[in-house]
């Protein structure tokens, strides 16, 4: 059984003894070849070598065309290692994408919850204003009315509207800074969302 051509012919005919001889002869060589290429992983090496011999048995009929059995087996090993690397790279990329999406979703949820809490706090601050200031504040921020329109609506001077609005904004900002530790940028965002 020294001739590879004879072995391939016998294997193609389904000769299990030829397969056993082939396995015993080439398995140690393949193992030594594959082992360093898997990062010295015994588990991965065993898997690659086993896959090669399973595929070899499944494709045994095609072996009659093989000129060099050793070169054929080593090429199968290289292809299998390439497939494993590509699969690992795809899994790694998929994991990265998944983690990134989870982090983004978590951040979005946290931001929405936090914004809703600040928004509710702003509502409480507005509720704490005097009735006249609250009405002016709401007409300006929710109604979108100009100072002139508010003055006409409430039958007071524009100067009075401006002064009351200034005091209302000042009180709300003070309340939010005290209770939520918010800076001017966040306060502006909350005020804009109240419109």
N, C-alpha and C positions, 0 to 999 in steps of 0.2 A: 504494500500500500504506500510505497514511497512516491509514486508518481501522482502529482496533483490532478492531472487529467483523468486518471483512473478513479481517483477519489471523487472528483466532481461528477463523473458519469454514474458512479455507484450511488452517490448522494441524490442525484437527480432522479434515479430509479426508486428512491425511498429506502435505501439500505441504512438501517439504524446503526449498524456496526461502523460504517464509514463515517457517520455523523459523530459517533462516540470517539472514534480515533481523531477526527478533526477537532473536536472540542478539547480533548486531552492534549493535543499537540499545540493548538493555537491560543487556548484560553490564557495560559501564563504570559505569553508574549503580549496579548492584547491588554491584559491587566497591567503589566508594566508600562505599556504605552499610554494607557488611559489615566492611570492613577495620578501622575503629576498634573495632567491637564484638567482634572476635576478639583484642583486645589488640595490634593491628597485626601480626598473624601472617600473612605471605603464604601460607604453606602451608595454614593453616586457612581463610583467605579463599578461596583457590582451590578447596578441597574443598567449601565451602558453596555457592559459585556454581555449580560443576560439578554438584553434587547437585540444585540447583534446576532447572537446564536438563534434566538427565536425567529428573527426575520430571515436568517439564512435558511432555516428549516422550511419556513413558509414559502420561500422563493427557490427552493431546491431545484426545480425544473429548469430555471434559467442559468444554473451553474455550468452547464455544458459549454457555454460561450466564454467562460472566464479563463483568461490566460495565466494569471498569477493569483492564486487563492489568497496568499498573504497580503498582497497589495489591495485586493478586493475587500478583505476584512478590515484593513487599516483605513481604507476610504470610508467604509461603513461607520467605523468608529469616529472618524473626523466629522462626518455628516451628523451623526447622533449627538456629538458634543456641541456642534454648531446649533442644532435644534434646541438643545437644553439651554444654551446661553441665550438664544433669542427668546425662549419662553420665560426665562428668568428676568430678562430685560423688560419684556412686556408686563410681567407681574409687578416688577418694581415700579414701572411707570404708572400702571393702574393704581397701585397703592398710593403713590405720590399724589395722583390726581384726586383719588378718593379722600385722602387726608386733607388736602387743600380745600376741597369742597366742604368737608365736614367742619373745618376750622372757619371757613367763610360763613357757612350757615349758622354756626354757633355764635360767631361775632355779630351777625345780623340780628339774631334773636336777642342777644344781650343788649345791643344798641336799641332795639325797639322797646324792650322792657324798660330799660333805663330812661329812654325818651318819654315813654308813657308815664313813668313815675314822676319825672320832672314836669311834664305837662300837667299832671294832676296837682302837683305842688304849686305850680303857677296859678291854677284855678283857685286853690285855697287862698293864695296870696291876694288874688283879685277879690275873692269873696270877703276878705278882711278889710277892704276899703270902705270908706263912708259911702252911703248910697249915692250921693252926688258924684263923687270921684269915680265910683264903679261904673255909673251910667256913662259918664264922659269917656272913660277908658274903653268901655265896650263899644260905644258908638264909633270911636276912632279906630279901634283894632278889629272889631268884628263887623261893624257896619261899614267901615271904610269911608266914613264921612270926613269932610275937611273941617278945619277949625271953624270956619265961617258957618258951615251947615249945622254944626253942633250948637253954635251960639244961637242961631235962629231957632233950632229945634227946642232948646231949653230956655229960650228967651233971656239969655245973659250975654254979657259982652265977650268978644273974642279974647280979650286979655284974661278974663276970668276963666274961660275954657282952657287957655294955654297954661295958666298957673295951676289949675286943678289937675290937668293932664300931666304936667311936670311932676307934681307932688305924688300923683298916683303911680307913675312909672318909678319914681324914686322909692316909694314904699314897697312896691312889688320886687324891685331889684334887691333892696335891703333884706326883705323876707327870704328871697331865694338864696342870696349869698349866705345868710345865717343858717338856713335849714338844709340847703343842698350843696353849698360850697361851689356854686356855679360862677364861671367867669363871664365876661361881657359877650363873648362870641356865642356861648350857649344860650345866654339870656336873649340875645337877638334872634336866635333860631326859634326859641320857644315863643317869643312875641310874634314872630312872623307866622308861626303855625296856628296862632290863635285867631288870625284874621279870617 
